[in-house]
Amino acid sequence: MAKIYSKKTLATNALKPKKETISFLLNYSKALSIIKLNNKNFEIIAN
């Protein structure tokens, strides 16, 4: 059977993350520091 790909899917639900998730990601990005040394990257999390 041929599948019809021209129809739009109904997956248009807006994703709303929890406040805890947003807080975790912001704190993680603040604590993360990347040091480049001799063509290598070192990721350090200061927590």
N, CA, C and O atoms as CSV, one atom per row, in Angstrom:
chain,resi,resn,atom,element,x,y,z
A,1,MET,N,N,0.827,-1.185,0.000
A,1,MET,CA,C,0.000,0.000,0.000
A,1,MET,C,C,0.871,1.247,0.000
A,1,MET,O,O,1.920,1.297,0.643
A,2,ALA,N,N,0.423,2.221,-0.716
A,2,ALA,CA,C,1.154,3.485,-0.772
A,2,ALA,C,C,0.746,4.361,0.391
A,2,ALA,O,O,-0.432,4.462,0.736
A,3,LYS,N,N,1.731,4.988,0.985
A,3,LYS,CA,C,1.466,5.859,2.116
A,3,LYS,C,C,1.375,7.300,1.620
A,3,LYS,O,O,2.178,7.715,0.784
A,4,ILE,N,N,0.433,8.044,2.109
A,4,ILE,CA,C,0.269,9.430,1.690
A,4,ILE,C,C,1.051,10.322,2.653
A,4,ILE,O,O,0.711,10.434,3.831
A,5,TYR,N,N,2.105,10.956,2.130
A,5,TYR,CA,C,2.971,11.789,2.952
A,5,TYR,C,C,2.589,13.265,2.891
A,5,TYR,O,O,3.181,14.080,3.600
A,6,SER,N,N,1.635,13.616,2.077
A,6,SER,CA,C,1.281,15.023,1.943
A,6,SER,C,C,0.351,15.502,3.050
A,6,SER,O,O,0.182,16.708,3.225
A,7,LYS,N,N,-0.252,14.589,3.797
A,7,LYS,CA,C,-1.126,14.989,4.885
A,7,LYS,C,C,-0.289,15.468,6.069
A,7,LYS,O,O,0.759,14.899,6.376
A,8,LYS,N,N,-0.764,16.511,6.721
A,8,LYS,CA,C,-0.063,17.042,7.885
A,8,LYS,C,C,-0.370,16.173,9.091
A,8,LYS,O,O,-1.484,15.675,9.256
A,9,THR,N,N,0.629,16.005,9.917
A,9,THR,CA,C,0.423,15.224,11.136
A,9,THR,C,C,-0.211,16.101,12.214
A,9,THR,O,O,-0.158,17.329,12.140
A,10,LEU,N,N,-0.792,15.475,13.184
A,10,LEU,CA,C,-1.453,16.200,14.261
A,10,LEU,C,C,-0.545,16.408,15.465
A,10,LEU,O,O,-1.034,16.647,16.569
A,11,ALA,N,N,0.766,16.322,15.274
A,11,ALA,CA,C,1.726,16.467,16.369
A,11,ALA,C,C,2.135,17.924,16.524
A,11,ALA,O,O,3.316,18.253,16.415
A,12,THR,N,N,1.181,18.787,16.773
A,12,THR,CA,C,1.485,20.205,16.936
A,12,THR,C,C,1.291,20.659,18.383
A,12,THR,O,O,1.108,21.847,18.648
A,13,ASN,N,N,1.332,19.720,19.302
A,13,ASN,CA,C,1.203,20.086,20.712
A,13,ASN,C,C,2.421,20.876,21.157
A,13,ASN,O,O,3.557,20.494,20.875
A,14,ALA,N,N,2.184,21.962,21.842
A,14,ALA,CA,C,3.289,22.778,22.343
A,14,ALA,C,C,3.899,22.097,23.567
A,14,ALA,O,O,3.189,21.695,24.489
A,15,LEU,N,N,5.209,21.976,23.560
A,15,LEU,CA,C,5.902,21.359,24.680
A,15,LEU,C,C,6.203,22.427,25.722
A,15,LEU,O,O,6.797,23.460,25.411
A,16,LYS,N,N,5.795,22.176,26.943
A,16,LYS,CA,C,6.035,23.123,28.021
A,16,LYS,C,C,6.800,22.414,29.128
A,16,LYS,O,O,6.223,21.631,29.883
A,17,PRO,N,N,8.111,22.690,29.227
A,17,PRO,CA,C,8.905,22.036,30.274
A,17,PRO,C,C,8.561,22.577,31.655
A,17,PRO,O,O,8.045,23.686,31.796
A,18,LYS,N,N,8.857,21.776,32.661
A,18,LYS,CA,C,8.619,22.186,34.044
A,18,LYS,C,C,9.620,23.262,34.445
A,18,LYS,O,O,10.685,23.392,33.841
A,19,LYS,N,N,9.268,24.025,35.465
A,19,LYS,CA,C,10.183,25.058,35.966
A,19,LYS,C,C,11.455,24.444,36.521
A,19,LYS,O,O,12.525,25.047,36.440
A,20,GLU,N,N,11.345,23.240,37.087
A,20,GLU,CA,C,12.524,22.565,37.631
A,20,GLU,C,C,13.512,22.219,36.518
A,20,GLU,O,O,14.725,22.299,36.713
A,21,THR,N,N,12.994,21.836,35.356
A,21,THR,CA,C,13.860,21.495,34.232
A,21,THR,C,C,14.600,22.723,33.728
A,21,THR,O,O,15.800,22.664,33.462
A,22,ILE,N,N,13.895,23.818,33.597
A,22,ILE,CA,C,14.517,25.060,33.141
A,22,ILE,C,C,15.575,25.519,34.136
A,22,ILE,O,O,16.663,25.942,33.744
A,23,SER,N,N,15.257,25.436,35.415
A,23,SER,CA,C,16.207,25.834,36.450
A,23,SER,C,C,17.452,24.964,36.419
A,23,SER,O,O,18.568,25.467,36.548
A,24,PHE,N,N,17.267,23.657,36.248
A,24,PHE,CA,C,18.404,22.744,36.183
A,24,PHE,C,C,19.312,23.078,35.007
A,24,PHE,O,O,20.533,23.124,35.157
A,25,LEU,N,N,18.727,23.308,33.845
A,25,LEU,CA,C,19.531,23.602,32.658
A,25,LEU,C,C,20.266,24.930,32.781
A,25,LEU,O,O,21.415,25.039,32.352
A,26,LEU,N,N,19.629,25.928,33.352
A,26,LEU,CA,C,20.298,27.213,33.529
A,26,LEU,C,C,21.447,27.111,34.523
A,26,LEU,O,O,22.522,27.663,34.287
A,27,ASN,N,N,21.229,26.412,35.629
A,27,ASN,CA,C,22.297,26.247,36.613
A,27,ASN,C,C,23.445,25.418,36.062
A,27,ASN,O,O,24.610,25.690,36.356
A,28,TYR,N,N,23.121,24.413,35.267
A,28,TYR,CA,C,24.168,23.583,34.658
A,28,TYR,C,C,25.008,24.416,33.689
A,28,TYR,O,O,26.235,24.312,33.677
A,29,SER,N,N,24.348,25.236,32.884
A,29,SER,CA,C,25.091,26.030,31.916
A,29,SER,C,C,25.941,27.096,32.604
A,29,SER,O,O,26.999,27.462,32.090
A,30,LYS,N,N,25.498,27.599,33.753
A,30,LYS,CA,C,26.294,28.573,34.502
A,30,LYS,C,C,27.527,27.916,35.118
A,30,LYS,O,O,28.579,28.548,35.213
A,31,ALA,N,N,27.409,26.661,35.535
A,31,ALA,CA,C,28.510,25.970,36.200
A,31,ALA,C,C,29.509,25.366,35.222
A,31,ALA,O,O,30.629,25.029,35.606
A,32,LEU,N,N,29.111,25.228,33.959
A,32,LEU,CA,C,29.964,24.575,32.966
A,32,LEU,C,C,30.984,25.556,32.409
A,32,LEU,O,O,30.640,26.669,32.010
A,33,SER,N,N,32.233,25.134,32.385
A,33,SER,CA,C,33.279,25.922,31.729
A,33,SER,C,C,34.092,24.995,30.833
A,33,SER,O,O,34.411,23.866,31.207
A,34,ILE,N,N,34.418,25.491,29.654
A,34,ILE,CA,C,35.150,24.703,28.670
A,34,ILE,C,C,36.508,25.351,28.461
A,34,ILE,O,O,36.605,26.546,28.183
A,35,ILE,N,N,37.548,24.551,28.598
A,35,ILE,CA,C,38.916,25.032,28.430
A,35,ILE,C,C,39.505,24.350,27.203
A,35,ILE,O,O,39.517,23.123,27.109
A,36,LYS,N,N,39.995,25.160,26.258
A,36,LYS,CA,C,40.625,24.629,25.053
A,36,LYS,C,C,42.130,24.636,25.252
A,36,LYS,O,O,42.723,25.667,25.571
A,37,LEU,N,N,42.746,23.463,25.058
A,37,LEU,CA,C,44.175,23.341,25.276
A,37,LEU,C,C,44.736,22.338,24.270
A,37,LEU,O,O,44.370,21.162,24.289
A,38,ASN,N,N,45.608,22.794,23.408
A,38,ASN,CA,C,46.270,21.946,22.416
A,38,ASN,C,C,45.273,21.118,21.603
A,38,ASN,O,O,45.386,19.893,21.545
A,39,ASN,N,N,44.306,21.777,20.981
A,39,ASN,CA,C,43.290,21.142,20.137
A,39,ASN,C,C,42.412,20.153,20.885
A,39,ASN,O,O,41.816,19.270,20.269
A,40,LYS,N,N,42.325,20.284,22.184
A,40,LYS,CA,C,41.455,19.439,22.996
A,40,LYS,C,C,40.565,20.330,23.842
A,40,LYS,O,O,40.974,21.411,24.267
A,41,ASN,N,N,39.351,19.874,24.084
A,41,ASN,CA,C,38.416,20.611,24.923
A,41,ASN,C,C,38.223,19.873,26.236
A,41,ASN,O,O,37.966,18.669,26.252
A,42,PHE,N,N,38.348,20.601,27.333
A,42,PHE,CA,C,38.113,20.047,28.658
A,42,PHE,C,C,36.886,20.718,29.234
A,42,PHE,O,O,36.829,21.943,29.340
A,43,GLU,N,N,35.901,19.911,29.606
A,43,GLU,CA,C,34.672,20.436,30.193
A,43,GLU,C,C,34.730,20.238,31.709
A,43,GLU,O,O,34.919,19.125,32.200
A,44,ILE,N,N,34.563,21.335,32.429
A,44,ILE,CA,C,34.651,21.285,33.891
A,44,ILE,C,C,33.340,21.835,34.457
A,44,ILE,O,O,32.892,22.917,34.078
A,45,ILE,N,N,32.743,21.080,35.361
A,45,ILE,CA,C,31.531,21.525,36.033
A,45,ILE,C,C,31.906,21.927,37.451
A,45,ILE,O,O,32.353,21.094,38.239
A,46,ALA,N,N,31.728,23.188,37.772
A,46,ALA,CA,C,32.114,23.710,39.080
A,46,ALA,C,C,30.919,23.703,40.022
A,46,ALA,O,O,30.268,24.727,40.228
A,47,ASN,N,N,30.645,22.554,40.582
A,47,ASN,CA,C,29.542,22.445,41.563
A,47,ASN,C,C,30.054,21.844,42.829
A,47,ASN,O,O,29.292,21.666,43.780
